[in-house]
């Protein structure tokens, strides 16, 4: 069965390519323009009022940041605290330090501020040196200098002794890359009594690689995460994407596995920790991960600086949000810098001893076997390849009608895969999928814009005009929505 997949980060890439969003980095920042919404055309640097830039940043977060309530943050109070520190005569350094101080209260690793010279990160590890893990120590002492790596040097593997294998994921490759080289590695390690899986110090990577790797340890399909997305003019988190793991590849390693994690395990590593913790053969050792899960995007500021922030709301299979907390280990143990300096990785040693003792197997993860729904987007894409578009449309409608509690229609998956279909010139498939999407999300301007583009490609300008005429009535909050609005205005003005 053909696999249709795209990472969370690649969602943004697909949107940017398909909608021609113009907030990418440029050599000359003064030439970057926005069409509408919070960002406007940039003026010369000397004419930028730092107070206006501060207000812009505050308003971007006020409108789009999803975790104020969850993190217990009074954003309006912070405005009063930090806005008073600036005047129209404030310097760039004063503006940058004030914004960093305000954003630092979020303690969110996906919040970054870049002034083109310095990048500030709001996360708990910002400015900290990782002293509880040393790859050199593991490599030289525990692997005895004998290990292998993948061609991209993102994964290292070897043997601690004849019973215990070691797999270090330095960063997460994409799903396609993982599939190209992981199975021979698993086969090589299959004879182990147990595997140590290392993500300490892994700050993320490509989200699709998470499920691709975990699938090689999975015993059956399990739910591990649900992500909510803003939809429609009310901008409520009304659409849900379900994230599952299930066995993939020729074989799975289901003997004891110990996951090593620390607070420098962030972003995709935290999704990985969520996924691994629902497997009954996996035990995690270390400390809480960094606590930043959500997908994030970038905004260009009036003065040419940029800021990133999350825009989705992620929970585990039991609807608990670990954002700002981090995924807890089953067994908490942290190396001190003195341990590492003395050449002792106590966290790794505990993992090895657990495996030699037969593993630390936990009972069935609560909630992981519930809500094992079918993705209507991926089902449609697979069916359209096999039986054609009209039959896939009919199957889509039948599934949605007859099994509403057993399926889900993800806006995120719709947008991401539409971008892929456009890039592959599969306009007929994209059109049919978007028409189904518009019936489910009738008030979404991005879906309208994509479908209008598809109609233009198919020489159906009247249908495109009808949709673009609706798009211009909406207010844009995100860069891709501003691009959709700009496209609609350009199309209608040329008619």
C-alpha positions, 0 to 999 in steps of 0.5 A: 500500500502506498504511503502518503505522509508529510511531517508537521514541519513539511506542512508549512513547506507545502503551504508556502510552496502552494500558496506562494507565501512571501515571508521567507528569508530574503537577502534584503529584508527591506524588500519583504512585503506582506499583503494584509493582516498583522504584518505590513510593508516594511519601511526603512529601518530608521523610520520604524517605531520600536513601540509599534514593533513591540505592539505587533509582537504582542498582538501576534501572540495574543491572536495566535498563541494557543497555550496562555491558559494552559501555562497560566500566563496573563498576557495582558499583564505582561503587556503592561509590564514591558510596554512601559519600558519602551519609547519611540526613541528606544534603540534596537538593543533596548527593543530586543532585550525587552521583547526577549524578557517578555517572551522569556516568560512563556518558557516555550522552546518553539518561541524564537526571536531573531534580530538578524544577528542574534536569536533568542529562544524562550525554552527552558534550555536556552543558554544552558550547557548540556552536562548530563550526556556526552556522546564522546563518553558513550562512544569511547567507553560504552561502545568501545569506539565501535559503532556505525552511522547512517549516511546522513549521520543522524543515527548511530548504532552499535553494541554495548555488549553481546546482549545489549544494542545501542541506537542513538537518534541524533535528529529525526530524519524524514519518513522516506529517509528512515524507510530507506535505511532503517530496516537493515539496521533493525535486522542487525540489532534483532538478535539483541536481548534489548536495545537502548534508544538514545534521544538525550540532546536530540532537539527535534528534526522531521516529525514524520520520522518519529512514527517511522522509527517507533513503528519498528518497535510497535506490537500493534496500532496504538494512539499516542497523540492528538493535535487540535487546529484552529478552524473557521472565522471563530478560530476555535480548535475544532479540528483534530488530527490523530497520530498513531503508531503501527508495525511497519517494515519486515519485522519489529523489535518487541523485546525490552527497549529502554529510552534515554531522555533528558530536558534537551530532548525537545520538539520531535523528540517529545513526540517520540517519547509520547509514542514510545511510552505507549509501547508495553516493551519500552521503559524510559529513563532520565528526566522530563523532556523540554516541554515544547510539542506543538507545530510552529510557524514564523512571522516577519516583523515590521523592522525585518526581524522574525519571530516563531510561535506555536499554533496547534494544541497537542495532547496525549491519547488521554487528552493530557497536555504535556506542553510546558511540562515535558514527557516524564520518564518511567524512572527518573535519574539524572547524571551530574556533570561530575558523573560525566567528568568521571567517565560514568553515565549512570543513566545508560548503565541503569538502562543496560541493567534493566535489559539484563534483568529482563526488562521493566515491562509495563502494563497496557498504556491507558487509552492507546487502544481507543479511538483507532480511527481511519484517516479519511485523507490518507484513505482517499489518497490510497483509494484514488491510486487503486480504484480511481478518483470517482470511486474514491470519492464515493468510498469517502462519503460512505465511510463518513456516513456509515462510520462517523466515530471510526474516521476523522477528517484532518484539516492539517492532513488535507492542507499538507497533502494538497501541497504534495498533489499540486507539486506532482500535478495531480490536480484532479485528485487535489480538486476532488479532495478539496471539494470534499474538504470544503463540504466539511470545512465550509468556512475555511478560507485556506481550503477555498483558496486551494480549491480556487487554485485547482479550478484555475488550473483546470480552466474553470475561472467562474468556479474560482471566482466564486470561491475567491469572492468568498475568501476576500470577506475573511480576516487573515491571521496567519501568513498562509491566510494572508497569501490566500487573501492576496491571491484572491484580490489579485485574481478578482482585480484581473477579471 
